Amino acid sequence: MLYISIVFLPGLAALTAGVFSRILGHGFVMFITSLSVSISSILSFYVFLKLIFSHKIINENITILEWINSGDLSFSWSIMVDTLTIVMFVVVTSVSALVHWYSFGYMKKDPHKARFFTYLSLFTFAMLMLVSSDNFVQLFFGWEGVGLCSYLLIGFWFKKPSANAAAIKAFIVNRVGDFGFALGIMAIFLFFNSVTYENVFNQAVNFEGKKFLFLSMNLDILTVITMLLFIGAMGKSAQFLLHTWLPDAMEGPTPVSALIHAATMVTAGVFMVVRCSPLFEYAPFTLNFITLTGAITAFFAASVAIVQNDIKRVIAYSTCSQLGYMFIAVGLSAYSAAIFHLFTHAFFKALLFLASGSVIHAVSDEQDMRKMGGLYTLLPITYLMVWIGSLALAGIPIFSGFFSKDLIIEIAYAGSSSISNFAFWMALFAAFLTAFYSWRLIFMTFHGKTRIEKSVMSHVHEAPFSMSIPMILLAMGAIFSGILCVGVMTGHHNSEFWGNSLFVLAGRDLIEAAHDLHFSLKILPVIISILGILLAWYFYIYKINIPKIIANANQPLYLFLLNKWYFDEMYNYLIVNPSRWLGYFLWKKGDETVIDGIGPDGFSAMINGISKKIALLQSGLLYHYAFVMLAGVVLFVSWFLLV
């Protein structure tokens, strides 16, 4: 009953709020949805602490109902509870609960608060269904559920054309990944004759090295399946090539951005790959591809973030970059390190988004950092929160990112392949850029001469308690989640904590090798981050004219980064515009001219023309009618005699 309550309380609250919001009113809907998610969060922490202190491996499967039983396809709607599920319960429910309470202040003046809170709770329920599934179809149900909720929440302010466009973009880009994901699930059923995790994972070793014939090509079964699954993860977790929806998702309200980027949508891809570790371990080509993709994503997103001016977009690209780190760990079979970074990242990234929301709320919805500055005395709590979140993000010692992100860099160094070496250098350079853009954000927003209009400056105020308290609680997570959990999740005996929820082949676990690295290598990412902070201080506090000089001197490179490597323009040229032209051609020439012209429209026009000609005979003159009748008789007799 405990686990059922964790999963279904947000779903029941969303259902109640959605159906009865007009009767219950805004206040009650906001309270009941926030309370239900908070109870789920408390229960999740209780289970998590019980797991840590009991030293017992939890592996339960609770059947809710029999779902589908058709031929060989048979599975139930179940809740599978193991260590990985419990860790994800804590991440999803804790961040979601704080986002709910934060939204009390942030969405105070919005006339559609009830709808917003309904969507938030539904989002949380869909993610909880995803992480607690025991089969691939239920996983896909939650997978599509978070996709739907992201569409609804990104486009929440649907009267803004930019919000509608961003919602559609997120939905369509994810459809590309989800198509591959669906094919992967179909391939699993085709070869394994089952979609339940237990049956599929137990058979995985039997398919190692086995091939099948497709279009005259011998393809490795597990490589094809895992590559298709990872394409789905690339879409959900905004990896390189399928990342373009993530920055545009900032069009939604800031609490939505925090929930999508910290605990739900983007973490789904990482979770799915880690959950399927028994499949991926036998597909080395896919693991190498994941490592390469993660390394490129970490560097790409960080390089774009250093020149963005929208405060939320900087943090959005930071999320994209940190997800790249997680996939580097996944590709190197360090699944526990990937989930550990997902765990710590949820707290400091949610903190940064909510703190940016506090800034935006204070300066009358302005998001351009070039129109801010000098706010640290007016927003002292928010300023402190941004510092804590940035210190964690940059991996400064004591803060959570130091224990999780730096471990991934060390794991990449400990790898012996050329791909792991490439990942190490990309991750290290991304760490430098991360520190630089984080303090660029701090200095442009809170320091220097204010660039805020006087009319706005007179109304600048610190966030209310409903917004400040959730930020303070997240700050506690950003500070302590790493130091408290590093030993349990990634220590020398972490396998005892994870139990059977993670699978790593013998000889592929690089975490032990990373622990044994020399101190100079362990401290290297910290030194790199400090250099990034100092460079940001030099550019944006000490010599504030240098960034402009560098941008003007390197205009092509600056525009290349400012325009996000021109991916949107490239996709528009290669895919969007040809699709629009093809759609217009098929609509005008194919549908209207051919199908409608010859079909219903043409047929109705022919009948109409014949009817008009026949109608001419209806003259109202008697001799016309007599003539027609006589002509008819003559024709009938002639036909009868000839036959």
C-alpha positions in Angstrom: 0.0 0.0 0.0 2.9 2.3 0.7 4.3 2.1 -2.8 0.9 2.3 -4.4 0.3 5.6 -2.4 3.5 7.1 -3.6 2.6 6.5 -7.3 -1.1 7.1 -7.3 -1.6 10.0 -4.9 -0.5 12.6 -7.5 -2.6 10.9 -10.2 -5.7 10.9 -8.0 -5.1 14.6 -7.2 -4.7 15.5 -10.8 -7.9 13.6 -11.7 -9.9 15.3 -8.9 -8.5 18.7 -9.8 -9.1 18.3 -13.5 -12.8 17.1 -13.1 -13.9 19.2 -10.2 -11.8 22.4 -10.4 -14.8 24.6 -11.3 -16.6 23.3 -8.1 -13.6 23.2 -5.8 -12.0 26.5 -6.8 -8.4 27.5 -7.4 -7.3 27.5 -3.8 -8.5 24.0 -3.0 -7.0 22.6 -6.3 -3.7 24.2 -5.6 -3.7 22.8 -2.0 -4.9 19.3 -2.7 -2.4 18.7 -5.6 0.5 20.2 -3.6 -0.4 18.2 -0.5 -0.7 14.9 -2.4 2.7 15.2 -4.0 4.2 16.3 -0.7 2.8 13.1 1.0 4.3 11.1 -1.8 7.6 12.8 -1.2 7.6 12.2 2.5 6.8 8.5 1.9 9.6 8.3 -0.7 12.1 9.7 1.8 10.9 7.2 4.4 11.4 4.3 2.1 14.8 5.7 0.9 16.1 6.1 4.5 14.8 2.7 5.4 16.6 1.2 2.5 19.9 2.9 3.5 19.8 1.9 7.2 18.3 -1.5 6.9 21.1 -2.7 4.5 18.5 -5.0 2.9 17.9 -5.3 -0.8 14.4 -4.4 -1.8 12.9 -6.2 -4.8 9.1 -6.2 -4.9 6.6 -6.4 -7.7 3.0 -5.3 -6.9 0.4 -6.2 -9.4 -2.4 -3.7 -9.8 -4.4 -5.5 -12.4 -4.0 -7.7 -15.4 -3.6 -5.4 -18.4 -3.2 -7.3 -21.7 -3.4 -11.0 -22.4 -3.5 -11.6 -26.1 -1.7 -14.6 -27.6 2.0 -14.4 -26.6 1.6 -10.7 -25.5 0.8 -10.9 -21.8 1.6 -8.4 -19.0 0.1 -6.7 -16.0 -0.1 -3.1 -14.7 2.4 -3.5 -11.9 4.7 -1.5 -9.7 8.2 -2.8 -9.5 10.2 -1.5 -6.5 13.9 -1.8 -6.2 16.7 0.5 -5.3 16.7 2.3 -8.6 12.9 2.9 -8.4 13.2 4.2 -4.8 16.0 6.7 -5.8 13.9 8.0 -8.7 10.9 8.2 -6.3 12.9 10.6 -4.1 14.1 12.7 -7.1 10.7 13.0 -8.8 8.5 13.6 -5.7 10.8 15.9 -3.8 11.5 18.3 -6.6 7.9 18.2 -7.8 6.5 18.9 -4.3 8.8 21.9 -3.9 7.9 23.2 -7.4 4.2 22.9 -6.4 4.6 25.0 -3.3 6.9 27.5 -5.1 4.1 27.9 -7.8 1.8 29.3 -5.1 3.7 32.5 -5.2 4.9 32.4 -8.8 1.5 31.8 -10.4 -0.4 33.9 -7.9 -1.8 36.3 -10.4 -2.5 33.8 -13.2 -6.2 33.2 -13.8 -5.7 29.6 -14.8 -3.9 28.3 -11.7 -6.1 25.3 -11.3 -5.3 24.0 -14.8 -1.6 24.6 -14.1 -1.5 22.6 -10.9 -3.5 19.8 -12.5 -0.9 19.5 -15.3 1.9 19.5 -12.7 0.4 16.7 -10.7 -0.4 14.7 -13.9 3.2 15.2 -15.0 4.5 13.8 -11.7 2.1 10.8 -11.9 3.3 10.0 -15.4 6.9 10.1 -14.4 6.2 7.9 -11.3 4.5 5.4 -13.6 7.5 5.4 -15.9 10.1 4.7 -13.1 8.0 2.1 -11.4 7.0 0.0 -14.5 8.0 -3.6 -14.7 7.5 -3.9 -18.5 8.2 -2.0 -21.6 4.6 -1.2 -22.5 3.9 0.4 -19.1 7.2 2.2 -19.5 6.1 3.5 -22.8 2.8 4.6 -21.3 4.6 6.8 -18.7 7.1 7.9 -21.4 4.3 9.3 -23.6 2.5 10.7 -20.6 5.4 12.9 -19.7 5.6 13.9 -23.3 2.0 14.9 -23.3 2.3 16.9 -20.1 5.4 18.7 -21.3 3.4 19.8 -24.4 0.6 21.0 -22.2 2.9 22.9 -19.8 5.3 24.4 -22.3 2.3 25.8 -24.2 0.5 26.7 -21.0 0.3 30.4 -22.0 -1.3 29.3 -25.3 -2.1 32.9 -26.3 1.6 33.5 -26.9 2.5 32.3 -30.4 6.1 31.5 -29.2 4.7 29.2 -26.5 2.6 27.3 -28.9 5.5 27.0 -31.3 7.8 25.7 -28.5 5.2 23.2 -27.4 4.7 21.8 -30.9 8.5 21.7 -31.4 9.0 19.7 -28.2 6.3 17.3 -29.2 7.5 16.7 -32.7 11.2 16.4 -31.9 10.3 13.8 -29.2 8.1 12.0 -31.7 11.3 11.3 -33.7 13.0 9.7 -30.7 9.8 8.0 -29.6 9.4 6.3 -33.1 12.8 4.7 -32.5 11.9 3.8 -29.0 8.6 2.1 -30.1 10.5 0.2 -32.8 12.9 -1.0 -30.1 10.1 -2.3 -27.9 8.6 -4.1 -30.9 11.9 -5.6 -31.7 12.2 -6.8 -28.1 8.8 -8.6 -28.3 9.8 -10.0 -31.7 13.0 -11.7 -30.5 12.3 -12.2 -26.7 8.6 -13.0 -27.1 8.0 -10.9 -24.0 7.9 -7.3 -22.8 8.4 -7.8 -19.1 11.8 -6.8 -17.7 12.4 -10.0 -15.8 11.9 -12.2 -18.9 13.8 -10.0 -21.3 16.8 -9.3 -19.0 17.1 -13.0 -18.0 17.4 -13.9 -21.7 19.8 -11.2 -22.7 22.9 -13.2 -22.3 21.5 -15.9 -24.7 21.4 -13.2 -27.5 24.9 -12.0 -27.2 26.5 -12.0 -30.6 23.4 -13.3 -32.4 22.4 -11.8 -35.7 19.4 -11.5 -37.9 19.0 -10.8 -41.6 17.6 -7.4 -42.6 17.8 -6.0 -46.2 20.6 -8.4 -47.0 22.6 -7.3 -43.9 23.5 -9.4 -40.9 22.8 -7.2 -37.9 23.5 -7.8 -34.3 20.2 -8.2 -32.5 21.1 -6.5 -29.2 22.9 -3.7 -31.0 19.9 -2.9 -33.1 17.5 -3.1 -30.1 19.7 -0.9 -27.8 20.4 1.6 -30.6 16.6 2.0 -31.1 16.1 2.4 -27.4 18.8 5.0 -27.2 17.3 7.0 -30.0 14.3 7.4 -27.7 16.6 8.5 -24.9 18.2 11.0 -27.2 14.9 12.7 -27.7 13.7 12.7 -24.1 17.0 13.6 -22.6 17.8 16.2 -25.3 21.1 14.7 -26.6 23.0 16.1 -29.6 21.0 16.2 -32.8 17.7 15.8 -30.9 18.4 18.6 -28.4 16.7 21.5 -30.2 13.4 21.4 -28.3 15.0 21.9 -24.8 15.9 25.6 -25.0 12.6 26.5 -26.5 10.8 24.8 -23.6 11.7 27.9 -21.6 8.5 29.5 -23.0 6.6 27.7 -20.3 6.3 29.1 -16.8 9.6 28.8 -14.8 8.3 26.1 -12.4 7.6 24.0 -15.5 11.2 24.5 -16.6 12.5 23.4 -13.1 10.3 20.2 -13.2 11.2 19.3 -16.8 14.9 19.9 -16.4 15.5 18.5 -12.9 13.1 15.6 -12.2 10.9 14.4 -15.0 11.1 14.7 -18.7 14.9 14.9 -19.4 15.8 12.3 -16.7 13.5 9.7 -18.3 16.1 8.9 -21.0 18.9 8.3 -18.5 16.7 6.2 -16.3 15.5 4.1 -19.2 19.0 3.2 -20.4 20.2 2.5 -16.8 17.1 0.3 -16.2 18.0 -1.6 -19.4 21.6 -2.1 -18.4 21.3 -6.0 -18.8 20.7 -5.3 -22.5 23.2 -2.5 -23.1 26.0 -4.4 -21.4 26.0 -7.0 -24.2 26.0 -4.2 -26.9 29.5 -2.6 -26.8 29.0 -0.7 -30.0 25.9 1.0 -28.5 27.8 1.9 -25.3 30.6 3.5 -27.3 28.0 5.5 -29.3 26.4 6.6 -26.1 29.7 7.8 -24.6 30.5 9.7 -27.8 27.1 11.3 -27.9 27.3 12.3 -24.3 30.7 13.8 -24.7 29.7 15.8 -27.7 26.5 17.0 -26.0 28.4 18.1 -22.9 30.8 20.2 -24.9 28.2 21.5 -27.4 25.7 22.7 -24.9 28.4 24.4 -22.7 29.8 26.2 -25.7 26.4 27.6 -26.6 25.6 28.6 -23.0 28.6 31.0 -22.7 27.1 33.5 -25.1 23.3 33.2 -24.4 21.7 36.3 -22.8 18.4 34.8 -21.7 18.9 33.7 -18.0 16.7 30.7 -18.4 18.3 29.5 -21.7 21.7 29.6 -20.0 20.4 27.2 -17.4 18.6 25.1 -20.0 21.8 24.5 -22.0 23.5 23.7 -18.7 20.9 20.9 -18.2 21.7 19.6 -21.7 25.4 19.6 -20.9 25.0 17.8 -17.6 22.8 15.2 -19.2 25.8 14.6 -21.5 27.9 13.8 -18.4 25.3 11.3 -17.3 25.4 9.5 -20.7 29.2 9.5 -20.6 28.9 7.5 -17.4 26.3 5.2 -18.8 28.4 4.6 -21.9 31.3 3.6 -19.7 29.1 1.2 -17.7 29.2 3.4 -14.6 25.5 3.3 -14.2 25.6 4.1 -10.5 27.6 7.2 -11.2 25.1 8.3 -13.8 22.2 7.9 -11.4 24.1 9.6 -8.6 24.7 12.6 -10.8 21.1 12.6 -11.8 20.2 12.5 -8.1 22.4 15.5 -7.1 21.8 17.4 -10.3 18.0 17.4 -9.6 18.5 19.5 -6.5 20.9 22.2 -7.7 19.3 22.5 -11.2 15.8 22.9 -9.7 17.3 25.5 -7.4 18.9 27.4 -10.2 15.6 27.5 -12.2 13.5 28.5 -9.2 16.1 31.2 -8.4 16.0 32.5 -11.9 12.2 32.5 -11.6 12.6 34.7 -8.5 14.8 37.1 -10.5 12.3 37.2 -13.4 9.4 37.7 -11.0 11.3 40.6 -9.3 12.1 42.5 -12.5 8.6 42.4 -14.1 9.1 39.2 -16.2 12.4 40.4 -17.9 14.7 37.5 -18.9 17.5 39.3 -20.7 20.6 39.5 -18.5 21.8 42.5 -20.4 18.9 44.4 -18.9 19.7 43.4 -15.3 22.7 44.0 -13.0 23.1 45.3 -9.5 20.5 43.1 -7.9 22.5 41.4 -5.2 21.5 44.0 -2.5 17.9 43.9 -3.5 17.5 40.1 -3.8 19.9 38.8 -1.1 18.2 35.4 -0.6 17.9 34.7 -4.4 21.5 35.8 -4.8 22.7 33.3 -2.2 20.6 30.6 -3.8 22.2 31.2 -7.2 25.6 31.0 -5.7 24.9 27.7 -3.9 23.4 26.2 -7.1 26.3 27.5 -9.2 28.9 26.1 -6.8 27.2 22.7 -6.9 27.0 22.9 -10.7 30.7 23.9 -11.1 31.8 21.0 -8.9 33.4 23.0 -6.1 34.3 20.9 -3.1 31.7 20.2 -0.4 28.9 20.9 -2.8 27.0 18.0 -4.4 28.3 18.4 -8.0 31.9 17.9 -6.8 31.1 14.4 -5.7 29.0 13.3 -8.8 30.2 15.3 -11.8 33.9 15.1 -11.0 33.5 11.3 -10.5 32.3 11.0 -14.0 35.3 12.9 -15.3 37.6 10.6 -13.3 35.8 7.5 -14.7 36.4 8.8 -18.2 40.1 9.2 -17.5 40.2 5.7 -16.0 38.9 4.2 -19.2 41.4 2.7 -21.5 39.7 3.3 -24.9 40.2 6.2 -27.3 36.5 7.1 -26.9 36.8 7.3 -23.1 39.9 9.5 -23.6 37.9 11.7 -25.9 35.1 11.9 -23.4 37.5 12.9 -20.6 38.9 15.9 -22.5 35.4 17.0 -23.7 34.1 16.7 -20.1 37.0 18.6 -18.7 36.7 21.4 -21.2 32.9 21.4 -20.5 33.6 21.8 -16.8 35.7 24.9 -17.5 32.9 26.4 -19.7 30.3 25.4 -17.1 32.1 27.5 -14.4 32.5 30.4 -16.8 28.9 30.6 -17.9 27.6 30.1 -14.4 29.5 33.1 -13.0 28.9 35.1 -16.2 25.2 34.7 -15.2 25.9 35.7 -11.6 27.9 38.8 -12.6 25.6 40.0 -15.3 22.5 39.5 -13.2 23.6 40.6 -9.8 26.7 42.8 -10.1 27.9 45.9 -11.8 25.9 48.9 -12.7 22.2 48.2 -12.9 20.8 48.3 -16.5 17.2 48.0 -15.2 14.7 50.7 -16.2 13.8 53.0 -13.3 10.1 52.2 -13.5 11.0 48.5 -13.0 13.7 49.1 -10.4 11.3 50.8 -8.1 9.3 47.6 -7.9 12.1 45.1 -7.5 11.5 42.9 -4.4 12.7 39.7 -2.9 10.6 36.6 -3.4 7.8 35.8 -1.0 8.1 33.0 1.6 6.1 30.6 -0.7 8.9 30.9 -3.2 11.9 31.4 -0.8 11.3 28.3 1.4 11.3 25.8 -1.5 14.5 27.4 -2.8 16.2 27.1 0.7 15.1 23.4 0.9 16.6 22.7 -2.5 19.8 24.5 -1.5 20.1 22.0 1.4 19.9 19.2 -1.2 22.5 21.0 -3.4 24.9 21.2 -0.5 24.4 17.9 1.3 23.0 15.3 -1.1 26.5 14.6 -2.5 28.5 14.3 0.7 25.8 12.2 2.4 25.1 9.8 -0.5 28.4 9.5 -2.3 29.6 6.5 -0.2 26.3 4.7 -0.4 25.7 5.2 -4.2 29.2 5.1 -5.6 31.5 3.9 -2.8 33.6 0.8 -2.7 30.6 -1.3 -1.7 27.9 0.4 -3.8 26.8 -2.9 -5.3 25.3 -3.8 -2.0 23.1 -0.7 -2.1 22.0 -1.1 -5.7 21.4 -4.9 -5.5 20.1 -6.3 -8.7 18.7 -3.1 -10.1 22.0 -2.4 -12.0 23.9 -4.9 -14.1 27.6 -4.5 -15.0 29.7 -7.3 -16.7 32.8 -8.4 -14.8 35.8 -6.2 -15.6 33.9 -3.3 -16.9 33.3 -1.4 -13.7 35.5 1.7 -13.8 34.3 3.2 -10.5 36.9 1.3 -8.5 39.6 2.5 -10.9 38.4 6.1 -10.6 38.7 5.9 -6.8 42.3 4.8 -7.1 43.4 7.7 -9.3 46.1 10.0 -8.0 45.0 13.1 -6.0 46.3 15.5 -8.7 43.9 14.0 -11.2 41.0 14.2 -8.7 41.6 17.9 -8.0 42.2 18.8 -11.7 38.4 19.4 -12.5 38.2 21.7 -9.5 41.2 23.7 -10.7 39.7 23.9 -14.1 36.4 25.2 -12.7 38.2 27.8 -10.5 40.0 29.1 -13.6 36.6 29.4 -15.4 35.2 31.4 -12.5 38.3 33.7 -12.5 38.0 34.3 -16.2 34.3 35.2 -15.8 35.3 37.7 -13.1 38.0 39.2 -15.3 35.6 39.6 -18.3 32.5 40.8 -16.5 33.7 42.6 -13.4 37.3 43.7 -13.9 37.5 44.4 -17.7 33.8 44.6 -18.8 34.7 45.8 -22.3 36.7 42.6 -23.2 33.7 40.4 -24.1 32.5 42.9 -26.7 36.0 43.3 -28.2 36.4 39.5 -28.4 32.9 39.1 -30.0 33.6 41.8 -32.6 37.0 40.3 -33.4 35.6 36.8 -33.8 32.2 37.7 -35.2 31.7 34.4 -37.2 32.5 32.2 -34.2 30.4 34.4 -31.9 27.4 34.2 -34.2 28.0 30.5 -34.6 27.7 30.0 -30.8 24.9 32.6 -30.4 22.8 30.8 -33.0 23.4 27.4 -31.3 25.6 26.0 -34.1 22.8 26.9 -36.5 21.0 23.6 -35.9 17.5 25.2 -36.0 18.4 26.9 -39.3 19.8 23.7 -40.7 16.7 21.7 -39.7 14.5 24.4 -41.2 16.4 24.2 -44.5 16.7 20.4 -44.7 13.5 19.2 -43.1 10.9 21.9 -42.1 10.8 24.0 -45.3 10.8 21.0 -47.7 8.1 19.4 -45.5 6.0 22.5 -45.7 6.4 22.8 -49.4 5.6 19.1 -49.9 2.5 19.5 -47.6 1.4 22.5 -49.5 1.9 20.8 -52.9 0.0 17.7 -51.8 -2.8 19.8 -50.3 -3.3 22.1 -53.3 -2.4 19.8 -56.2 -3.0 16.4 -54.7 -5.9 16.9 -52.3 -7.8 19.9 -53.8 -7.0 19.4 -57.5 -6.9 15.7 -57.9 -8.8 14.0 -55.1 -11.4 16.7 -54.5 -11.4 17.8 -58.1 -12.1 14.4 -59.5 -13.8 12.9 -56.5 -16.5 14.6 -54.4 -16.1 18.1 -55.7 -15.9 17.0 -59.3 -18.8 14.6 -59.0 -21.0 17.1 -57.3 -20.1 19.7 -59.9 -21.1 17.3 -62.7 -24.4 16.5 -61.0 -25.0 20.2 -60.5 -24.3 21.0 -64.2 -26.6 18.2 -65.4 -29.3 19.3 -62.9 -29.1 22.8 -64.2 -29.5 21.6 -67.8 -32.4 19.4 -66.9 -33.9 22.3 -65.0 -34.1 24.3 -68.2 -36.8 21.8 -69.4 -39.0 23.0 -66.5 -40.3 26.1 -68.5 -43.9 26.0 -67.3 -45.2 25.9 -70.9 -47.7 23.0 -71.7 -46.4 22.4 -75.3 -42.9 21.9 -74.0 -44.0 19.2 -71.7 -46.1 17.6 -74.5 -43.1 17.7 -76.8 -40.9 16.0 -74.2 -43.5 13.3 -73.5 -43.9 12.6 -77.2 -40.1 12.4 -77.7 -39.9 10.0 -74.8 -42.6 7.8 -76.3 -40.9 7.8 -79.7 -37.5 6.8 -78.1 -39.1 4.1 -76.0 -41.0 2.5 -79.0 -37.9 2.7 -81.2 -35.7 1.0 -78.5 -38.4 -1.7 -78.0 -38.7 -2.4 -81.7 -34.9 -2.6 -82.2 -34.4 -4.9 -79.3 
